[in-house]
Amino acid sequence: MDNSITSNLNEVRATLPQGVALVAVSKFHPASSIETAYAAGQRLFGESHEQELAKKYEALPKDIKWHFIGHLQTNKVRYIAPYISMIEAVDSPKLLHEINKQALRNNRVIDVLLELHIAAEETKYGFPIDDCRQYLVGGEWREMSNVRIRGLMMMASNTDDARQIRREFSSALRFFEELKSTVFANVPTFDTRSWGMSHDYLLAVECGSNMVRVGTKIFGDRQY
Ligand SMILES: *Cc1c(COP(=O)(O)O)cnc(C)c1O
């Protein structure tokens, strides 16, 4: 047992208001670290590599909810479709289609978030806000009965400039609220705002996040 994981986890929990879900990001950490967090009551974990997740899924208790938080290639969807609880980083219509197809094959409905690209970095995946709006207004996604769009996910720029981070989170929040009063008016299950990581999750919560994805602050540095 690694006592620091338990105390880090409790520390993060203590700072989160009611109603904010904590995704413990366990990528590149061993199953034993997850077991420690599990023993401390954590049931929601985030992973970003299909093969690593498959191994952990096999080895660990089945009441764990797994969120796929990384960039997901369409040819990997079928491996996680039977058991994934949420796919957080849907960044293209093509990926959404594939998730719908594989969910149908597994006779289930898969919860997803659409990933926004707001950060300044070129390399980040995701829909620019205008593209996301255009896609949702287009309405083609309504035909996909085996995916449920639960909300939005984004990563802020990797910077120490708190004002910039706040600006980016606030843009995501504003867009969420816009969708809530337009495309998703009267859709109570469109309810999830996933932003905030180890270094910025408190700022994220101030800016309306209700799902934070925290790895390093719980498990320490990743073992690549
Ligand atoms: C790795 C990762 C995290 C966690 O990052 P930390 O800085 O370790 O908290 C959160 N979100 C996504 C999408 C990630 O890939």
The ligand as a Gaussian input file, in Angstrom:
#p B3LYP/6-31G(d) Opt

LIG

0 1
 C       -2.990000      12.760000     -18.356000
 C       -4.239000      13.529000     -18.470000
 C       -4.804000      14.156000     -17.340000
 C       -4.158000      14.178000     -15.971000
 O       -3.063000      15.038000     -15.951000
 P       -2.323000      15.385000     -14.571000
 O       -1.578000      16.621000     -14.877000
 O       -1.416000      14.226000     -14.266000
 O       -3.352000      15.576000     -13.536000
 C       -6.017000      14.798000     -17.507000
 N       -6.642000      14.835000     -18.702000
 C       -6.137000      14.255000     -19.786000
 C       -6.871000      14.338000     -21.071000
 C       -4.917000      13.590000     -19.724000
 O       -4.417000      13.016000     -20.819000

